Amino acid sequence: MQYTFQVEGMTCGHCERAVTQAVQQIDPAATVRIDRAHNRVDIDSTQPREALAAAIAEEGYQVAA
């Protein structure tokens, strides 16, 4: 499944890595594409949307939609 999230608070490459690693901890095969300028994270994953959002939120980022 492909999901798109609005993620607030990503300001640097470290933030992008933290979000990517959080997603890949619950789905190592996930593909993560981040557009920091638009606060957008696109994820291809077999995991439920809620689990992916929770993993990102646990890293301290605000997830909307």
Order of alpha helices (4+ residues) and beta strands (2+ residues): beta-alpha-beta-beta-alpha-beta
